[in-house]
C-alpha cells in the first residue's frame, strides 16, 4: 500500500498528465503476414517519399517505401494531430513537400523517431479520424506504399477516441486507466485537485544503500529527508504527498515505480545520497532518465501482455511483439520533457542554498525513473563518499535548507505546468 498523507486528494484522476498529452484515436498495429519476418532493422525498408493531399472533407497520406512494412497510428490533441509510425531503416527524403490542397490537414513532418521507426506527424485543422489505412505491394513502376485516408470527426468522436485510446494504452502497461477529463460536466473545482507528490526514500530494509565511515546508512538519511519534505509540502496546503516507504522497509525498484503509477502520481521524486569511487565528487544534483537509454523500459513493455485490443476497426492479421507502441513512445517523450523541467526547477531552487555538483541537472539510466506516465526525477542530496557531504547530510539545519529548497522547486514546477495547461485550454 502507498502511505498517503493529506486528505481529499482522491478525485485528482490524472489531470496533470492529461493536460500534458491528450491522446486521441486508436493504436493501430497492422502486421501483414507477408512480411512478418521483418526481424532486424537492416531488413526494414526505406521511406522514399511522403505526400499529403487535403480537402475540407478528407485527406490522404501516401508514404512510398522500398518494401512493405508494419505501421501504427495514433492521434493526439492540443494541438490535434495524427501520428503514423512505420518500421523503416532510413529516410531517403530530405524535406516533404507542402500539403497539396487546403483542408483538414494543414502541415506534416517526417522524421526518424528512433532507430528503425519513421514518424509522420499530421497537423489537423479540426478533429479527424482515420477512415482506412493499408499497405500496397510494389507493382510495375510503383513502389510499395502505405496509404492513410482521413476524414472529419465530430469533437465528441474525437474525445471518445482520446479516452478509450489512452485507457487502452495505459491498461497495456499495467496501469489503471485514466479517467477522461474531456467531459466538461465532470470537471472538479481547481481547489479540490491537489497534485500528488510521491516521495521515494532510496533503499531500505536489507538494502542499506551507501554507508559513511561512521556507519550512517543512506537509507536512514533518505528517509529522514523524505519525512521532513512530506511535512513541508503538506503544510503548504498545495499538495497531497505519499511515501513509497515510511519506515525501514525493503522495496524493489519496480514496486516503487508501480506505487507511483498506480496512484497516478503527478511527480515522483526519488531521494538518494549514494557513494562515488571518486571521493572528491560532492554536492547535490538532480537526475532524469537518459533520453537514449530506453532499452530497459522497452524490454519491460515488450513483455507486457494483452497488447492493443483496439484496432479502430482495422483487421490485424497478427499482432507481433515487435510492433511498437507510438502512444507509449509519445507519452515517454512528454514525461521526459516534464521530468527535465522539474529537475531544472528543483536545481534552480537548490542553487542559492547548497553546494551543487558541476552540471547539476544530469541524465542517467536510473531504472526507478522508468515510468512512462509519471514525471520522475532522482535527487542525489550529496555523496556519502565525500567528507563535506557526509557532515552536511547529518546536520539538521542543512537538511532544513535542502528540504525547503526542494519544496520551492516542486511548487515552481507545478506553477509552470499549470500555467502551460491553462494556456492550452
Ligand atoms: Zn542510493
Boltz pocket constraint, residues with backbone or C-beta under 6 A from the ligand:
constraints:
  - pocket:
      binder: B
      contacts: [[A, 202], [A, 203], [A, 209], [A, 210], [A, 218], [A, 271], [A, 272], [A, 273], [A, 274]]
      max_distance: 6.0
